[in-house]
């Protein structure tokens, strides 16, 4: 596992698995980039789990797991490369959280507070039924913690219909920005006077806010689980507290 070294703002980079995993855990979606069979670049949103799962393979390292319908483009590419034992399909997987709007004194100083984790690596199909069941369990609980344990048992047919991919981690990186914006230097003689009255600068915190659960009407008479309400309130509060907290941290470089 090698780092994907950043070229700019190296002080904002980390290359450890825990930092990368934290972003994936906090992100409902990631974006997976690959080149399709016609040579066209593609980028699609998917649930991406960074896990260490026993698949009866030689590798014991953590990997990114993706799942989808067997007929989707990426799944077909991975199946073909595995069946033919050819060069594996390589992907880039990126998860990003935006934590605030950093508003500077000049246009080129405007930016975002954010956390972004990227993994590069080759893909292989997961055939182990226990491993597939574990992924389906973890995907469900990634959406809502402990949701899997509240549900009807999964049907065997559904397990067979799910195509699971393991992305080995060749390189990984975590990049972030936090704190107030930088103030852009001005040369009054060359650039002219600044705006009369000054310019407001600062950070507008941004976070995901989960709303009140809305019944489907398909299971009448069943109350919203207290665990679900607790998750909705707790996650929204945690996201807000993080975004507000990093708004004033000491990272004033644009």
PERALIN-V371686 format. One record per pair of residues at least 12 apart in sequence whose C-alpha atoms are under 7 Angstrom apart, sorted by the first residue. I is the first residue (numbers start at 0). GAP is how many residues later the second one is. If there is no record, write none. Layout:
<<I | GAP> <I | GAP>>
This chain:
<<0 | 168> <0 | 169> <0 | 170> <1 | 168> <1 | 169> <1 | 170> <2 | 12> <2 | 168> <2 | 169> <2 | 170> <3 | 167> <3 | 168> <3 | 169> <11 | 163> <11 | 164> <11 | 165> <12 | 160> <12 | 161> <12 | 162> <12 | 163> <13 | 159> <13 | 160> <13 | 161> <14 | 157> <14 | 158> <14 | 159> <18 | 155> <19 | 97> <19 | 153> <19 | 154> <20 | 29> <22 | 72> <22 | 73> <22 | 92> <22 | 93> <22 | 94> <23 | 25> <23 | 26> <23 | 71> <26 | 68> <26 | 69> <26 | 70> <27 | 19> <27 | 115> <28 | 16> <28 | 17> <28 | 18> <28 | 19> <28 | 66> <29 | 15> <29 | 16> <29 | 17> <29 | 18> <29 | 63> <29 | 64> <29 | 65> <30 | 12> <30 | 13> <30 | 14> <30 | 15> <30 | 62> <30 | 63> <30 | 64> <31 | 12> <31 | 13> <31 | 59> <31 | 60> <31 | 61> <31 | 62> <32 | 58> <32 | 59> <32 | 60> <33 | 56> <33 | 57> <33 | 58> <46 | 19> <47 | 16> <47 | 17> <47 | 18> <48 | 15> <48 | 16> <48 | 17> <49 | 12> <49 | 13> <49 | 14> <49 | 15> <50 | 12> <50 | 13> <52 | 78> <53 | 77> <54 | 73> <54 | 76> <62 | 103> <62 | 104> <62 | 105> <62 | 106> <63 | 102> <63 | 103> <63 | 104> <64 | 99> <64 | 100> <64 | 101> <64 | 102> <65 | 98> <65 | 99> <65 | 100> <66 | 95> <66 | 96> <66 | 97> <66 | 98> <67 | 94> <67 | 95> <67 | 96> <68 | 92> <68 | 93> <68 | 94> <69 | 92> <69 | 93> <74 | 88> <76 | 12> <77 | 45> <77 | 46> <77 | 47> <78 | 46> <81 | 42> <87 | 34> <87 | 35> <88 | 33> <88 | 34> <89 | 31> <89 | 32> <89 | 33> <90 | 29> <90 | 30> <90 | 31> <91 | 26> <91 | 27> <91 | 28> <91 | 29> <92 | 25> <92 | 26> <92 | 27> <93 | 22> <93 | 23> <93 | 24> <93 | 25> <94 | 21> <94 | 22> <94 | 23> <95 | 19> <95 | 20> <95 | 21> <96 | 17> <96 | 18> <96 | 19> <97 | 14> <97 | 15> <97 | 16> <97 | 17> <97 | 108> <98 | 14> <98 | 15> <98 | 106> <98 | 107> <98 | 108> <98 | 144> <99 | 12> <99 | 13> <99 | 103> <99 | 104> <99 | 105> <99 | 106> <99 | 143> <100 | 12> <100 | 102> <100 | 103> <100 | 104> <101 | 78> <101 | 79> <101 | 100> <101 | 101> <101 | 102> <102 | 78> <102 | 98> <102 | 99> <102 | 100> <103 | 77> <103 | 78> <103 | 79> <103 | 97> <103 | 98> <104 | 78> <104 | 79> <104 | 94> <104 | 96> <105 | 78> <108 | 72> <108 | 73> <108 | 75> <108 | 145> <112 | 64> <112 | 65> <113 | 62> <113 | 63> <113 | 64> <114 | 60> <114 | 61> <114 | 62> <115 | 58> <115 | 59> <115 | 60> <116 | 56> <116 | 57> <116 | 58> <117 | 54> <117 | 55> <117 | 56> <118 | 50> <118 | 52> <118 | 53> <118 | 54> <119 | 49> <119 | 50> <119 | 51> <119 | 52> <120 | 46> <120 | 47> <120 | 48> <120 | 49> <120 | 50> <121 | 45> <121 | 46> <122 | 42> <122 | 43> <122 | 44> <122 | 45> <123 | 41> <123 | 42> <123 | 43> <124 | 39> <124 | 40> <124 | 41> <125 | 38> <125 | 39> <125 | 40> <131 | 32> <177 | 68> <177 | 69> <177 | 71> <177 | 73> <178 | 67> <178 | 68> <178 | 69> <178 | 70> <178 | 71> <178 | 72> <178 | 73> <179 | 22> <179 | 23> <179 | 67> <179 | 68> <179 | 71> <179 | 72> <180 | 21> <180 | 71> <180 | 72> <180 | 73> <181 | 70> <181 | 71> <181 | 72> <202 | 44> <204 | 38> <204 | 39> <204 | 42> <205 | 37> <206 | 32> <206 | 33> <206 | 36> <207 | 28> <207 | 31> <208 | 27> <209 | 22> <209 | 26>>
